Every structure is written in structure tokens, then in C-alpha cells.
């Protein structure tokens, strides 16, 4: 990322940096290209990085004691992904992050992020706003899962994330919604017959 200032501008939209700030930023972000099917993080790993997605699609999921997958999140271009509980607490991951479309990522570790916060304070504000929005989105999803039926959750999903549905498999969507693939197919048939 050293010479690619356009990527910095893409990651930190609406922020303006001096040339010395750009040098600092490029010194701590690392470009990673990962292929579809790669596992970026698995249960038991210590989580030391979080990732900006320049291109591609990833999903984070947990496998319960019965072996059932529960998709926690999908992430696409211009989003961030990690196992944030483990990242912020220094504990081991209980989730897997899988690359479901070839991806270009930029990673940063906690130590370097803290360095950026002190060296360039507007970046701390940038990340705080991102985290606040992510927290609000997770809370909204929890409330939807508690109060909506499967069809309503699916409609909310395609309304809130129209670009993700085209990028992921049906069983991933069903896992995210907490339903079976058969239920997802039934819901889609019902919606096409309306």
C-alpha cells in the first residue's frame, strides 16, 4: 500500500491527510489478496488484525456444539471485518471468517491502530463512528431476529443488503437468517407468486 494513496482515500473517505500522515498510514496497513474458500480466521486463533475489504465478499460464522453453522455477518467492498469480541478482549476466536469471493483486503493490528489514533487523532474519530454504526446495526439485527418472522427477516435482509444476496450461497443466507434452506426457498416462492 506504500505508493497507493488512492486506497487510503477509499478507506478513509472524507478525511484529508498531509503527506506525512499518508506515510504513517501506509506504513501500518498491509495488503492481502485471498482466494475464494480461504479461511482468514478460525476458532482458537488469537485475533490480532482487522480487515478493510477493498474487493470481494467474506462471511463470519460460528459452529455450535451440534455442528450447525450460524452466519453472524457478511462483509463486502468498503466494509470491515474481524472477530471483534476476541480482537478487543484479547481472547481466542470462536468464529471462522471465510472468503466466499476472491478478496483484496487491507489489514491493521491493534498496536498499529492505537499508534494511528495518537499520531492522527481524526482516525480515532473515524473508527469510533464506524464502531458506533456497526453496534447499532448489530442491535437492530438482534431486535429483528427476536421480533420478525422468517419472511420479514428475509425482506429486511434484501432491503438492507441488496448487493450481498447476489454474492452468497442460499445456505449462507439461510444460516444468517436462522432458517433452513428449504424455508428460504419457500419464502422466495411465496414472494414471486405475489
C-alpha positions, 0 to 999 in steps of 0.5 A: 500500500506504500505508493497507493494513496488512492486506497487510503482515500477509499478507506478513509473517505472524507478525511484529508491527510498531509503527506506525512500522515499518508506515510504513517498510514501506509506504513501500518496497513498491509495488503492481502489478496485471498482466494475464494474458500480461504479461511482468514480466521478460525476458532482458537486463533488469537485475533490480532488484525482487522480487515478493510475489504477493498474487493470481494465478499467474506462471511463470519460464522460460528459452529455450535456444539451440534455442528450447525453453522450460524452466519453472524455477518457478511462483509463486502467492498468498503466494509470491515471485518474481524472477530471483534469480541476476541480482537478487543478482549484479547481472547481466542476466536470462536468464529471462522471468517471465510472468503466466499469471493476472491478478496483484496483486503487491507489489514491493521493490528491493534498496536498499529491502530492505537499508534494511528489514533495518537499520531492522527487523532481524526482516525480515532474519530473515524473508527469510533463512528464506524464502531458506533454504526456497526453496534447499532446495526448489530442491535437492530439485527438482534431486535429483528431476529427476536421480533420478525418472522422468517419472511420479514427477516428475509425482506429486511435482509434484501432491503438492507443488503441488496448487493450481498444476496447476489454474492452468497450461497442460499445456505449462507443466507439461510444460516444468517437468517436462522432458517433452513434452506428449504424455508428460504426457498419457500419464502422466495416462492411465496414472494414471486407468486405475489 
